Amino acid sequence: TVEGEPLEQRRISRCSSFSNPDGTPTSRSTPSTTPATAPPSPSPTARQPSSSSQQESSTTDHPDGKLSTTDADSSAKTGINTESGQEMGERRHYLFDIFKSYPRLMFSRAPWYIQLYSMFVLLFDLIWRTGYKNFVRLYVRHVLNPQGILGQYKDMIEIGSTQICAALKLLSSPDNVPALLNCTFGKDRTGVLCALILACLGKDKAYISKNYAQSAALLENVKEVLQDEMTKKYELNETFITAKEQTMMDLLDHIEEKYGSVTEYMEHIGFSREEQKMLCENICR
């Protein structure tokens, strides 16, 4: 899972280190959460597993972070493919916190007087238990809204590069496909990762951008939720609840201008050409 509403996502360096040789996890932990659009917040909010899937959660330590895996309920661990009749492998759930360092970045971009003022706002929110609403709104108005959704996507491929690389490595393993990628609304973190995968498969920018924009029609089904959670609650501007073709086209142009190509961007973040080839073969097999 690449994005979650609030989904804590863990960082890893190599797919081969996710578990012990026999496939068993090495230790336990409880995942925490991150807002969908990752507005600045002093700390993530804990999320308890649902009653239908209260299973053990595990992590594996790595030099640059941890990977959290959560098994679904026992009845969902394995199943039968209705088309082939063959038994499917064990289901795994991977959570990646792409926006883990985003609040700190937003804080650093604000003018000094906003940083200072925000401390008083934060104190107010803590005293009145507002859920940091006013603190978040302050940074939305002064940092997030001016850069828009495209700016956030550009930030995503930089500050979330370790997690993006980890997700790509996971998808390069035959044991991890087919896979379901999701986030809060299925268009931002999921959209960016899927765009990178499509580029790796050789699709051109026009195709990728049109594919991304297909989310627009489906967003109408949750428009009221989007407005309540984003534009009304945190005062994010309308670009954050859209999925426009031009947005993805501009992001891909940005990657080309900065790195030369998506292929070179992937190499830059630690996903080698050989691994890219493995990803293509694994997705297309």
Order of alpha helices (4+ residues) and beta strands (2+ residues): beta-beta-beta-beta-alpha-alpha-alpha-alpha-alpha-alpha-alpha-alpha-alpha-alpha-alpha-alpha
